């Protein structure tokens, strides 16, 4: 799964990289160096300006609100959370829930089709389906004939959609209590999956991805796979917006984020210039510390290592925040990598470890870009050093983020074993 996630984006993204390099050349040829710089700065922050609307559709009580909160890494008592309750909460079809990291990424809680208020005949028009980029059809048991009808209608319109079966943890808990001697979780999940797929096939939806999730047990079942598939199936120009908006709460999402962040490095390195470039103390490498510091802070937040992200993740996984914080501080060697001084200290420490081959490796790696953008590199050493410094920082922060995830996974596993012991 990690390999599939990483494949979604890459350092030099084939046609994407070549086409972007050509765009940059055209901008520079027509408007000079300044036009090229403007293009680079616009591309760096372009993802923040791309709207993405995801419709979450289902009957009352199937867990839509809980899912919308989960995918935004919120709990029901957080500010901005979708209301969760046993009564119908979907009363306004024009209300959306923006992602806390990106207000243009919105999840819409839409009612199911086939009720007196929302009949088939007018449902597609009532919901204004053309405004959505993606659809998630959700149920907590069997998908109804109305659900599969809606899926077939989306297919006719070439709309992307998934089927999502929620509250799997509830089914497992009931089965465990009913069959103490013969209970096996994997068997329960397999039966649910097979019966769901069989039912959808019988109703003309056999080629649509199906995900089994529990919004309160996101480390289990298909939740993180669903996140990755949302990225994979999203419109090409919106993938970056989705990847950089999701919270780094799994190995899979971290892999996607790191790949996307790597794909930005050549653009940022091109922005570096001789005026802002300074040598790293004790190492033969020249870099633009301003660019490296700003982008490193972005990595820090994107990979969930900042205080807000860590506290949110600790709350979601019932893990001690101080334990997660100590992992980050211990591996990075400082308390919160903030500002130019903190970044320079981190780069300096990382660079010294690679000092014997650093200058050669930086220039050699950057030489891969020369056939495409060589004529645009005004300061080759600064370009090479800046890009290599970013690589060192991202590699280190990725490893720290994975350690944080591992700690939370172990904590969840221990809690699960304790719960099972209590049941026994």
VMD Tcl script that draws the C-alpha trace (Angstrom):
set ca {
  {0.00 0.00 0.00}
  {2.87 2.37 0.79}
  {4.37 1.77 -2.64}
  {1.05 2.56 -4.30}
  {0.71 5.72 -2.25}
  {4.20 6.92 -3.11}
  {3.59 6.25 -6.78}
  {0.79 8.83 -6.82}
  {3.38 11.64 -6.87}
  {7.16 11.68 -7.38}
  {10.24 13.90 -7.33}
  {10.32 14.33 -11.09}
  {6.78 13.51 -12.13}
  {7.37 12.49 -15.74}
  {5.06 14.40 -18.02}
  {3.99 16.74 -15.21}
  {7.56 17.86 -14.58}
  {8.34 18.28 -18.27}
  {5.15 20.26 -18.90}
  {5.80 22.50 -15.88}
  {9.40 23.08 -17.02}
  {8.09 24.10 -20.43}
  {5.57 26.47 -18.81}
  {8.37 28.04 -16.81}
  {10.55 28.47 -19.91}
  {7.72 30.17 -21.78}
  {7.09 32.55 -18.89}
  {10.78 33.39 -18.62}
  {11.24 33.81 -22.37}
  {8.32 36.22 -22.60}
  {8.82 38.19 -19.38}
  {12.38 37.56 -18.27}
  {13.70 36.49 -14.89}
  {11.00 38.32 -12.94}
  {8.20 36.57 -14.86}
  {9.88 33.24 -14.12}
  {10.07 34.08 -10.41}
  {6.37 35.05 -10.35}
  {5.48 31.74 -12.04}
  {7.50 29.78 -9.48}
  {5.94 31.58 -6.51}
  {2.45 31.09 -7.91}
  {3.04 27.37 -8.46}
  {4.37 26.96 -4.93}
  {1.09 28.11 -3.37}
  {-1.30 27.11 -6.16}
  {-2.79 24.23 -4.17}
  {-4.30 26.70 -1.67}
  {-6.48 28.22 -4.40}
  {-8.01 25.02 -5.82}
  {-11.55 24.18 -4.59}
  {-12.43 20.54 -3.98}
  {-15.97 19.46 -3.06}
  {-16.74 15.96 -1.78}
  {-20.36 14.84 -1.32}
  {-21.04 12.37 1.51}
  {-24.45 10.79 0.80}
  {-26.55 8.44 2.90}
  {-29.63 7.89 5.03}
  {-29.99 9.26 8.53}
  {-27.94 7.42 11.16}
  {-25.41 5.71 8.86}
  {-22.45 7.70 10.20}
  {-21.98 10.50 7.66}
  {-21.25 13.18 10.27}
  {-18.80 10.93 12.11}
  {-16.97 10.23 8.86}
  {-16.84 13.92 7.91}
  {-15.31 14.65 11.31}
  {-12.86 11.76 11.04}
  {-11.50 12.71 7.63}
  {-10.94 16.23 8.95}
  {-9.21 14.80 12.05}
  {-11.83 16.29 14.36}
  {-13.88 14.83 17.18}
  {-17.54 15.68 17.81}
  {-16.66 18.24 20.52}
  {-14.16 20.19 18.39}
  {-15.03 23.58 16.96}
  {-16.38 23.21 13.44}
  {-17.28 19.54 13.85}
  {-20.35 18.15 12.12}
  {-23.14 17.47 14.67}
  {-23.40 13.79 15.57}
  {-26.56 12.25 17.02}
  {-29.24 9.63 16.70}
  {-31.69 12.08 15.12}
  {-31.57 13.34 11.52}
  {-28.87 16.01 11.31}
  {-28.92 16.52 7.53}
  {-31.46 19.29 7.16}
  {-29.60 21.82 4.98}
  {-28.33 20.43 1.67}
  {-26.39 23.64 1.09}
  {-24.22 23.34 4.20}
  {-20.61 22.20 3.95}
  {-17.82 21.42 6.39}
  {-14.43 22.87 5.37}
  {-11.21 21.10 6.23}
  {-9.36 22.92 9.06}
  {-6.15 22.93 7.00}
  {-7.76 24.12 3.79}
  {-11.10 26.00 3.69}
  {-11.47 25.24 -0.03}
  {-11.61 21.48 0.65}
  {-15.24 20.96 1.64}
  {-17.24 17.90 2.67}
  {-20.99 18.08 2.15}
  {-23.38 16.02 4.28}
  {-26.19 15.14 1.86}
  {-29.37 13.14 2.56}
  {-30.01 9.81 0.92}
  {-32.21 9.43 -2.12}
  {-35.71 7.91 -2.15}
  {-37.39 9.68 0.79}
  {-40.59 11.73 0.53}
  {-38.53 14.90 0.75}
  {-35.84 13.81 -1.72}
  {-37.41 11.45 -4.31}
  {-35.48 9.99 -7.23}
  {-37.27 12.14 -9.78}
  {-35.78 15.39 -8.50}
  {-32.81 14.23 -6.40}
  {-30.01 14.98 -8.87}
  {-31.35 18.46 -9.50}
  {-32.08 19.10 -5.81}
  {-28.50 18.21 -4.85}
  {-26.96 20.11 -7.78}
  {-24.65 17.16 -8.39}
  {-22.52 18.90 -11.01}
  {-20.92 21.10 -8.35}
  {-19.20 18.10 -6.71}
  {-15.86 16.56 -7.63}
  {-16.43 13.26 -5.85}
  {-19.21 11.24 -4.21}
  {-19.11 8.84 -1.26}
  {-22.24 6.69 -0.91}
  {-22.40 5.59 2.72}
  {-24.37 2.99 4.64}
  {-24.09 1.22 7.98}
  {-25.65 -2.04 6.77}
  {-26.88 -2.96 3.28}
  {-26.91 -0.56 0.37}
  {-30.48 0.00 -0.72}
  {-31.90 -0.08 -4.21}
  {-31.97 3.72 -4.07}
  {-28.24 3.77 -3.24}
  {-27.31 1.58 -6.20}
  {-29.66 3.52 -8.49}
  {-27.81 6.69 -7.53}
  {-24.48 5.00 -8.18}
  {-25.59 3.97 -11.66}
  {-26.75 7.54 -12.33}
  {-23.32 8.86 -11.34}
  {-21.69 6.33 -13.68}
  {-23.87 7.56 -16.58}
  {-22.57 11.07 -15.93}
  {-18.94 9.91 -15.59}
  {-18.87 11.01 -11.96}
  {-16.31 9.46 -9.62}
  {-17.79 7.69 -6.58}
  {-17.10 5.03 -3.95}
  {-19.31 2.88 -1.73}
  {-18.40 3.10 1.96}
  {-19.69 0.67 4.59}
  {-19.38 2.28 8.03}
  {-19.63 1.15 11.67}
  {-17.75 -2.10 11.03}
  {-16.45 -1.99 14.59}
  {-20.02 -2.18 15.90}
  {-20.71 -5.32 13.85}
  {-17.52 -6.93 15.12}
  {-18.35 -6.11 18.73}
  {-21.83 -7.63 18.41}
  {-20.43 -10.75 16.74}
  {-17.75 -11.15 19.42}
  {-20.32 -11.07 22.18}
  {-22.65 -13.46 20.34}
  {-19.97 -16.01 19.40}
  {-17.34 -15.97 22.12}
  {-15.91 -19.39 21.21}
  {-15.90 -19.18 17.41}
  {-15.37 -15.43 16.94}
  {-12.61 -14.31 14.55}
  {-12.43 -10.68 13.52}
  {-10.94 -11.41 10.09}
  {-13.81 -13.78 9.32}
  {-16.41 -11.16 10.26}
  {-14.76 -8.54 8.05}
  {-14.47 -11.02 5.17}
  {-18.16 -11.93 5.38}
  {-19.20 -8.26 5.44}
  {-16.97 -7.47 2.46}
  {-18.11 -10.45 0.38}
  {-21.81 -9.92 1.08}
  {-21.55 -6.19 0.30}
  {-19.70 -6.79 -2.97}
  {-22.14 -9.53 -3.96}
  {-25.13 -7.26 -3.30}
  {-23.61 -4.40 -5.32}
  {-22.78 -6.72 -8.22}
  {-26.36 -7.97 -8.30}
  {-27.46 -4.35 -8.60}
  {-25.14 -3.32 -11.43}
  {-22.33 -1.74 -9.39}
  {-19.70 -4.49 -9.47}
  {-16.78 -2.34 -10.67}
  {-17.04 0.36 -8.01}
  {-14.51 0.39 -5.12}
  {-15.97 -0.60 -1.73}
  {-14.40 0.38 1.60}
  {-15.16 -0.97 5.06}
  {-14.45 1.57 7.78}
  {-15.20 2.62 11.31}
  {-14.81 6.35 11.91}
  {-13.85 5.70 15.55}
  {-11.21 3.08 14.70}
  {-9.30 4.67 11.87}
  {-6.21 2.52 12.36}
  {-8.24 -0.54 11.35}
  {-10.05 -1.78 8.26}
  {-9.98 0.36 5.06}
  {-9.99 3.91 6.38}
  {-6.47 4.89 5.32}
  {-6.81 3.01 2.05}
  {-9.90 5.11 1.37}
  {-7.90 8.31 1.90}
  {-5.28 7.14 -0.60}
  {-7.87 6.12 -3.18}
  {-9.55 9.52 -2.85}
  {-6.26 11.07 -3.88}
  {-5.74 8.57 -6.69}
  {-9.22 9.10 -8.16}
  {-9.29 12.88 -7.75}
  {-8.94 15.13 -10.82}
  {-5.24 15.45 -11.69}
  {-4.96 19.18 -11.01}
  {-6.65 18.75 -7.61}
  {-4.50 15.93 -6.22}
  {-1.96 18.25 -4.61}
  {-4.72 20.23 -2.88}
  {-6.14 17.04 -1.36}
  {-2.77 15.54 -0.37}
  {-1.55 18.72 1.30}
  {-4.88 19.19 3.12}
  {-5.16 15.73 4.69}
  {-3.75 15.26 8.17}
  {-0.63 13.10 8.51}
  {-2.29 10.38 10.58}
  {-1.05 7.29 8.75}
  {2.02 5.91 6.99}
  {0.10 6.00 3.72}
  {-0.75 9.70 3.94}
  {2.78 10.54 5.04}
  {4.09 8.73 1.96}
  {1.74 10.72 -0.27}
  {2.70 13.99 1.38}
  {6.44 13.35 1.14}
  {6.15 12.52 -2.56}
  {4.20 15.72 -3.18}
  {6.65 17.80 -1.14}
  {9.58 16.35 -3.09}
  {7.95 17.37 -6.34}
  {8.12 21.02 -5.18}
  {11.84 21.07 -4.46}
  {13.15 21.99 -7.91}
  {10.80 24.98 -8.09}
  {11.91 26.27 -4.69}
  {15.57 25.67 -5.48}
  {15.17 27.73 -8.66}
  {13.97 30.63 -6.54}
  {17.29 30.63 -4.68}
  {19.85 33.22 -5.71}
  {23.43 34.20 -4.97}
  {22.39 37.19 -2.84}
  {20.43 35.10 -0.32}
  {22.72 32.07 -0.46}
  {25.00 31.45 2.52}
  {27.32 28.56 3.38}
  {26.33 26.03 6.00}
  {28.88 26.31 8.84}
  {31.56 23.66 8.64}
  {30.28 22.15 5.40}
  {30.94 22.96 1.76}
  {27.36 23.66 0.74}
  {25.73 26.91 -0.35}
  {22.00 27.37 0.18}
  {19.27 29.99 0.37}
  {18.50 29.82 4.09}
  {15.32 31.90 3.74}
  {13.78 29.45 1.28}
  {14.98 26.41 3.21}
  {13.65 27.78 6.50}
  {10.21 28.64 5.12}
  {9.79 25.34 3.29}
  {11.07 23.34 6.27}
  {8.43 24.95 8.46}
  {5.90 23.81 5.84}
  {7.28 20.25 6.03}
  {7.07 20.41 9.82}
  {3.36 21.25 9.73}
  {2.48 19.02 6.77}
  {3.94 15.96 8.49}
  {2.04 16.67 11.70}
  {5.03 17.56 13.89}
  {3.82 20.96 15.09}
  {2.06 21.39 18.43}
  {-1.48 21.76 17.06}
  {-1.18 18.65 14.89}
  {0.44 16.58 17.63}
  {-2.22 17.53 20.19}
  {-4.97 16.70 17.71}
  {-3.38 13.35 16.86}
  {-2.81 12.52 20.53}
  {-6.49 13.20 21.20}
  {-7.66 11.09 18.26}
  {-5.52 8.10 19.25}
  {-5.75 8.48 23.05}
  {-1.97 8.80 23.18}
  {-0.04 10.92 25.66}
  {0.83 14.21 23.91}
  {4.06 14.58 25.89}
  {5.21 11.20 24.65}
  {4.70 12.24 21.02}
  {6.31 15.62 21.66}
  {9.38 13.95 23.17}
  {9.80 11.81 20.05}
  {9.81 14.88 17.81}
  {12.15 16.92 20.02}
  {14.49 13.99 20.58}
  {14.89 13.03 16.92}
  {15.21 16.60 15.63}
  {17.52 17.64 18.44}
  {15.58 20.78 19.35}
  {12.25 21.80 20.82}
  {10.08 22.71 17.86}
  {12.00 23.52 14.68}
  {10.85 27.12 14.40}
  {12.44 29.99 12.51}
  {15.70 30.44 10.66}
  {17.94 29.56 13.61}
  {16.21 26.27 14.28}
  {16.27 25.26 10.61}
  {19.91 26.28 10.19}
  {20.83 24.20 13.24}
  {18.99 21.18 11.85}
  {20.48 21.51 8.35}
  {23.93 22.00 9.83}
  {23.68 18.80 11.88}
  {22.29 16.79 8.98}
  {24.80 18.19 6.50}
  {27.80 17.39 8.70}
  {26.88 13.72 8.70}
  {27.00 13.71 4.92}
  {29.90 16.18 4.63}
  {32.40 13.93 2.79}
  {30.13 13.60 -0.26}
  {27.70 16.47 0.23}
  {28.88 19.01 -2.35}
  {29.40 16.38 -5.04}
  {26.08 14.68 -4.34}
  {24.16 17.97 -4.34}
  {25.54 19.09 -7.70}
  {25.26 15.62 -9.26}
  {21.60 15.24 -8.21}
  {20.76 18.69 -9.51}
  {22.44 17.90 -12.83}
  {19.41 15.73 -13.63}
  {17.42 18.91 -14.08}
  {19.85 20.62 -16.49}
  {18.35 19.15 -19.71}
  {15.01 20.69 -18.74}
  {15.76 23.88 -16.82}
  {19.52 24.30 -17.03}
  {19.27 27.66 -18.80}
  {17.11 29.00 -15.95}
  {19.55 28.21 -13.14}
  {21.17 31.56 -12.46}
  {23.16 30.33 -9.45}
  {23.96 26.61 -9.95}
  {25.64 26.11 -6.57}
  {22.81 27.78 -4.69}
  {20.24 25.75 -6.65}
  {22.09 22.52 -5.89}
  {22.69 23.33 -2.24}
  {19.17 24.59 -1.56}
  {17.58 21.56 -3.15}
  {19.88 19.16 -1.33}
  {19.30 20.90 2.00}
  {15.55 20.55 1.49}
  {16.03 16.86 0.74}
  {18.01 16.33 3.94}
  {15.38 18.10 6.04}
  {12.43 16.29 4.44}
  {14.09 12.87 4.79}
  {14.68 13.53 8.49}
  {11.21 14.86 9.18}
  {9.64 11.92 7.33}
  {11.47 9.48 9.59}
  {10.33 11.40 12.69}
  {6.71 11.49 11.48}
  {6.79 7.73 10.97}
  {8.11 7.26 14.51}
  {5.17 9.30 15.83}
  {2.75 7.12 13.87}
  {4.41 3.96 15.15}
  {4.08 5.16 18.74}
  {0.35 5.82 18.28}
  {-0.18 2.47 16.55}
  {1.48 0.63 19.45}
  {-0.66 2.59 21.90}
  {-3.84 1.64 20.01}
  {-2.75 -2.00 19.90}
  {-2.17 -2.05 23.65}
  {-5.57 -0.44 24.24}
  {-7.26 -2.99 21.95}
  {-5.65 -5.91 23.80}
  {-6.80 -4.42 27.09}
  {-10.38 -4.10 25.81}
  {-10.42 -7.70 24.63}
  {-9.14 -8.85 28.00}
  {-11.96 -6.92 29.68}
  {-14.51 -8.61 27.37}
  {-13.18 -12.00 28.32}
}
mol new
graphics top color blue
foreach p $ca { graphics top sphere $p radius 0.5 }
foreach p [lrange $ca 0 end-1] q [lrange $ca 1 end] { graphics top cylinder $p $q radius 0.2 }
display resetview
